């Protein structure tokens, strides 16, 4: 994910959709589709843990498909 800071930020600020994780309801999975990435056309997925007084990125990676869970928001 070296050099992908901009895409990670864009995904959090302007996602295509956000899913609540099935494994942990405090984690939101932000998705944004990019036509060109280091590994072809993929979604950037950024997992954000949301607490009562804080939020932080748990992980970020490229994936082929939308992850399963409860839809929180969609463009």
Helices and strands as residue ranges (DSSP letters): H 5-13, E 17-21, E 27-34, E 42-50, E 55-63, E 69-74
